[in-house]
Amino acid sequence: MTRRQERLNSRILELLSTSLLSDVDDPRLQMVELTRVSVNRDASHAMIYFVSEDEDYSAQEVEEAFTHAKGFFRGVLAEQLNLRYTPDLSFRYDDAAIETQRVLDLFDQIEEERRVNPPVLDETDDV
């Protein structure tokens, strides 16, 4: 990934996250967090990854809401980014973020168990 792509990914994530919090009224998008952006090499397309804390709506319903609002989000980017062409946007549920959170939760659980029941070392154990 080029430095330009990295900067563009970061800027798009910032702009869309801000817009999602302040400008969007769709209830399906109220408890959604954008996790990362991946722009292709020529910046013609951006894949936007998200997670949702709202159990009332499935990932597919949230994707449909994003698809419905895609034109609005492209408009936000067109206003704020100094690009010749605004990238086409696709939205996808971020399974990787959920898996990462699951692993972190397991680490927290292990740490809590060790705090409550610290391991006991025998004098015969090598340290």
HUNOR-V379563 format. One record per helix or strand. SS is the DSSP state (hx for helix, st for strand). FROM is the first residue (numbers start at 1). TO is the last residue. If there is no record, write none. Layout:
SS/FROM/TO ; SS/FROM/TO
This chain:
hx/3/23 ; hx/27/29 ; st/32/39 ; st/45/52 ; hx/59/68 ; hx/70/80 ; st/88/93 ; hx/95/116
